Structures are given as C-alpha cells and as structure tokens.
Amino acid sequence: MGAMKIFLVLLLIAAMIATVVALVRGIVTFLRTSEAELKGEGGPAASSLKSNKMMQQRIIFQGIAIAIVALILLLASGS
C-alpha cells in the first residue's frame, strides 16, 4: 500500500506542475494579445482562443489534482 501512496503523490506533483504550466502559458498568451486584437471585429483572435484553451487545460489539471488528493485522503482514512 505504501508504493501506491508514493505513486499517487508523484501523480499529484505532476498534476500540480501541469496546472502551473498551463496557467503561466495562458497568462503569457493573454498578455501578448494586442489591443487591436481585443477590439477586432469578426470573432475572437487566434491568441484569445489559445489563451482560453490554456485556461481550460488548467481547470482540467486542477480537477485531476483534486481527485488525486481525495483518493490519497480516502486511502489514508482507510489505514
């Protein structure tokens, strides 16, 4: 059972790192968006779509991290 907890902790760390990377990439993409792109007519700019996709990935990675924490807590309470 100890090896399982170590594996879950490593997965949790990987999910947390992925969350931070997606967050930083989304913010950097958003900051690179020019004012002309924000005021552009005819739909969202490509950079806006990329920033939105990065933020969606961040939410997915956060959800995975929360699920792993819940699983770790469930395993710890069962011991």
Buried (B, 14 or more C-beta within 10 A) or exposed (E): EEEEBEEBEEBBEBBBEBBEBBBEBBBEBBEEBEEEEEEEEEEEBEBBEBBBBBBEBBEEBBEBBEEBBEBBEEEEEEE
